[in-house]
């Protein structure tokens, strides 16, 4: 389980960061 969490956590954080960045870009562009 620890290996799975170690692999999943960075992926989830990366997805959250990309979603936040996309949201910021949309707010700035519009």
PDB file of N, CA, C and O in Angstrom:
ATOM      1  N   UNK A   1       0.839  -1.210   0.000  1.00  0.00           N
ATOM      2  CA  UNK A   1       0.000   0.000   0.000  1.00  0.00           C
ATOM      3  C   UNK A   1       0.867   1.251   0.000  1.00  0.00           C
ATOM      4  O   UNK A   1       0.524   2.244  -0.641  1.00  0.00           O
ATOM      5  N   UNK A   2       1.993   1.210   0.716  1.00  0.00           N
ATOM      6  CA  UNK A   2       2.842   2.407   0.795  1.00  0.00           C
ATOM      7  C   UNK A   2       3.395   2.751  -0.580  1.00  0.00           C
ATOM      8  O   UNK A   2       3.511   3.925  -0.931  1.00  0.00           O
ATOM      9  N   UNK A   3       3.735   1.732  -1.353  1.00  0.00           N
ATOM     10  CA  UNK A   3       4.260   1.990  -2.704  1.00  0.00           C
ATOM     11  C   UNK A   3       3.178   2.643  -3.561  1.00  0.00           C
ATOM     12  O   UNK A   3       3.448   3.582  -4.309  1.00  0.00           O
ATOM     13  N   UNK A   4       1.955   2.138  -3.443  1.00  0.00           N
ATOM     14  CA  UNK A   4       0.849   2.695  -4.241  1.00  0.00           C
ATOM     15  C   UNK A   4       0.629   4.156  -3.869  1.00  0.00           C
ATOM     16  O   UNK A   4       0.484   5.003  -4.751  1.00  0.00           O
ATOM     17  N   UNK A   5       0.603   4.457  -2.581  1.00  0.00           N
ATOM     18  CA  UNK A   5       0.365   5.840  -2.154  1.00  0.00           C
ATOM     19  C   UNK A   5       1.518   6.739  -2.593  1.00  0.00           C
ATOM     20  O   UNK A   5       1.295   7.884  -2.987  1.00  0.00           O
ATOM     21  N   UNK A   6       2.741   6.230  -2.527  1.00  0.00           N
ATOM     22  CA  UNK A   6       3.891   7.025  -2.953  1.00  0.00           C
ATOM     23  C   UNK A   6       3.820   7.338  -4.437  1.00  0.00           C
ATOM     24  O   UNK A   6       4.305   8.382  -4.873  1.00  0.00           O
ATOM     25  N   UNK A   7       3.227   6.455  -5.213  1.00  0.00           N
ATOM     26  CA  UNK A   7       3.120   6.692  -6.659  1.00  0.00           C
ATOM     27  C   UNK A   7       1.903   7.557  -6.973  1.00  0.00           C
ATOM     28  O   UNK A   7       1.955   8.404  -7.865  1.00  0.00           O
ATOM     29  N   UNK A   8       0.808   7.345  -6.242  1.00  0.00           N
ATOM     30  CA  UNK A   8      -0.441   8.054  -6.550  1.00  0.00           C
ATOM     31  C   UNK A   8      -0.400   9.505  -6.083  1.00  0.00           C
ATOM     32  O   UNK A   8      -0.903  10.389  -6.776  1.00  0.00           O
ATOM     33  N   UNK A   9       0.190   9.760  -4.920  1.00  0.00           N
ATOM     34  CA  UNK A   9       0.185  11.123  -4.368  1.00  0.00           C
ATOM     35  C   UNK A   9       0.813  12.135  -5.324  1.00  0.00           C
ATOM     36  O   UNK A   9       0.181  13.154  -5.603  1.00  0.00           O
ATOM     37  N   UNK A  10       2.020  11.911  -5.840  1.00  0.00           N
ATOM     38  CA  UNK A  10       2.607  12.879  -6.778  1.00  0.00           C
ATOM     39  C   UNK A  10       1.748  13.084  -8.016  1.00  0.00           C
ATOM     40  O   UNK A  10       1.659  14.199  -8.530  1.00  0.00           O
ATOM     41  N   UNK A  11       1.113  12.018  -8.500  1.00  0.00           N
ATOM     42  CA  UNK A  11       0.265  12.143  -9.694  1.00  0.00           C
ATOM     43  C   UNK A  11      -0.942  13.028  -9.376  1.00  0.00           C
ATOM     44  O   UNK A  11      -1.299  13.907 -10.161  1.00  0.00           O
ATOM     45  N   UNK A  12      -1.566  12.790  -8.221  1.00  0.00           N
ATOM     46  CA  UNK A  12      -2.731  13.604  -7.851  1.00  0.00           C
ATOM     47  C   UNK A  12      -2.322  15.055  -7.664  1.00  0.00           C
ATOM     48  O   UNK A  12      -3.023  15.959  -8.118  1.00  0.00           O
ATOM     49  N   UNK A  13      -1.188  15.291  -6.995  1.00  0.00           N
ATOM     50  CA  UNK A  13      -0.731  16.664  -6.785  1.00  0.00           C
ATOM     51  C   UNK A  13      -0.411  17.322  -8.122  1.00  0.00           C
ATOM     52  O   UNK A  13      -0.695  18.504  -8.315  1.00  0.00           O
ATOM     53  N   UNK A  14       0.176  16.569  -9.044  1.00  0.00           N
ATOM     54  CA  UNK A  14       0.484  17.115 -10.371  1.00  0.00           C
ATOM     55  C   UNK A  14      -0.785  17.485 -11.111  1.00  0.00           C
ATOM     56  O   UNK A  14      -0.844  18.522 -11.771  1.00  0.00           O
ATOM     57  N   UNK A  15      -1.814  16.630 -11.004  1.00  0.00           N
ATOM     58  CA  UNK A  15      -3.083  16.927 -11.671  1.00  0.00           C
ATOM     59  C   UNK A  15      -3.720  18.169 -11.055  1.00  0.00           C
ATOM     60  O   UNK A  15      -4.243  19.019 -11.775  1.00  0.00           O
ATOM     61  N   UNK A  16      -3.679  18.279  -9.731  1.00  0.00           N
ATOM     62  CA  UNK A  16      -4.247  19.457  -9.069  1.00  0.00           C
ATOM     63  C   UNK A  16      -3.510  20.712  -9.506  1.00  0.00           C
ATOM     64  O   UNK A  16      -4.137  21.732  -9.793  1.00  0.00           O
ATOM     65  N   UNK A  17      -2.179  20.648  -9.559  1.00  0.00           N
ATOM     66  CA  UNK A  17      -1.390  21.816  -9.966  1.00  0.00           C
ATOM     67  C   UNK A  17      -1.725  22.213 -11.396  1.00  0.00           C
ATOM     68  O   UNK A  17      -1.871  23.398 -11.696  1.00  0.00           O
ATOM     69  N   UNK A  18      -1.847  21.217 -12.288  1.00  0.00           N
ATOM     70  CA  UNK A  18      -2.149  21.530 -13.696  1.00  0.00           C
ATOM     71  C   UNK A  18      -3.546  22.132 -13.811  1.00  0.00           C
ATOM     72  O   UNK A  18      -3.746  23.069 -14.584  1.00  0.00           O
ATOM     73  N   UNK A  19      -4.513  21.614 -13.059  1.00  0.00           N
ATOM     74  CA  UNK A  19      -5.879  22.156 -13.108  1.00  0.00           C
ATOM     75  C   UNK A  19      -5.883  23.599 -12.606  1.00  0.00           C
ATOM     76  O   UNK A  19      -6.530  24.462 -13.200  1.00  0.00           O
ATOM     77  N   UNK A  20      -5.160  23.863 -11.510  1.00  0.00           N
ATOM     78  CA  UNK A  20      -5.105  25.229 -10.964  1.00  0.00           C
ATOM     79  C   UNK A  20      -4.450  26.165 -11.967  1.00  0.00           C
ATOM     80  O   UNK A  20      -4.923  27.283 -12.178  1.00  0.00           O
ATOM     81  N   UNK A  21      -3.361  25.713 -12.589  1.00  0.00           N
ATOM     82  CA  UNK A  21      -2.682  26.558 -13.580  1.00  0.00           C
ATOM     83  C   UNK A  21      -3.604  26.839 -14.761  1.00  0.00           C
ATOM     84  O   UNK A  21      -3.658  27.967 -15.252  1.00  0.00           O
ATOM     85  N   UNK A  22      -4.332  25.818 -15.221  1.00  0.00           N
ATOM     86  CA  UNK A  22      -5.269  26.032 -16.335  1.00  0.00           C
ATOM     87  C   UNK A  22      -6.344  27.036 -15.931  1.00  0.00           C
ATOM     88  O   UNK A  22      -6.703  27.906 -16.725  1.00  0.00           O
ATOM     89  N   UNK A  23      -6.854  26.929 -14.729  1.00  0.00           N
ATOM     90  CA  UNK A  23      -7.861  27.873 -14.252  1.00  0.00           C
ATOM     91  C   UNK A  23      -7.313  29.293 -14.231  1.00  0.00           C
ATOM     92  O   UNK A  23      -7.995  30.232 -14.642  1.00  0.00           O
ATOM     93  N   UNK A  24      -6.082  29.452 -13.752  1.00  0.00           N
ATOM     94  CA  UNK A  24      -5.465  30.781 -13.716  1.00  0.00           C
ATOM     95  C   UNK A  24      -5.297  31.320 -15.130  1.00  0.00           C
ATOM     96  O   UNK A  24      -5.580  32.491 -15.383  1.00  0.00           O
ATOM     97  N   UNK A  25      -4.838  30.479 -16.056  1.00  0.00           N
ATOM     98  CA  UNK A  25      -4.658  30.922 -17.442  1.00  0.00           C
ATOM     99  C   UNK A  25      -5.991  31.375 -18.037  1.00  0.00           C
ATOM    100  O   UNK A  25      -6.049  32.402 -18.713  1.00  0.00           O
ATOM    101  N   UNK A  26      -7.069  30.610 -17.788  1.00  0.00           N
ATOM    102  CA  UNK A  26      -8.376  30.978 -18.337  1.00  0.00           C
ATOM    103  C   UNK A  26      -8.831  32.310 -17.755  1.00  0.00           C
ATOM    104  O   UNK A  26      -9.367  33.152 -18.476  1.00  0.00           O
ATOM    105  N   UNK A  27      -8.618  32.506 -16.451  1.00  0.00           N
ATOM    106  CA  UNK A  27      -9.041  33.765 -15.820  1.00  0.00           C
ATOM    107  C   UNK A  27      -8.242  34.929 -16.396  1.00  0.00           C
ATOM    108  O   UNK A  27      -8.794  36.004 -16.630  1.00  0.00           O
ATOM    109  N   UNK A  28      -6.950  34.721 -16.625  1.00  0.00           N
ATOM    110  CA  UNK A  28      -6.112  35.805 -17.139  1.00  0.00           C
ATOM    111  C   UNK A  28      -6.441  36.098 -18.602  1.00  0.00           C
ATOM    112  O   UNK A  28      -6.472  37.256 -19.018  1.00  0.00           O
ATOM    113  N   UNK A  29      -6.687  35.034 -19.382  1.00  0.00           N
ATOM    114  CA  UNK A  29      -6.928  35.241 -20.815  1.00  0.00           C
ATOM    115  C   UNK A  29      -8.295  35.873 -21.060  1.00  0.00           C
ATOM    116  O   UNK A  29      -8.438  36.709 -21.952  1.00  0.00           O
ATOM    117  N   UNK A  30      -9.297  35.484 -20.278  1.00  0.00           N
ATOM    118  CA  UNK A  30     -10.636  36.026 -20.527  1.00  0.00           C
ATOM    119  C   UNK A  30     -10.755  37.376 -19.850  1.00  0.00           C
ATOM    120  O   UNK A  30     -11.804  38.016 -19.929  1.00  0.00           O
TER     121      UNK A  30
END
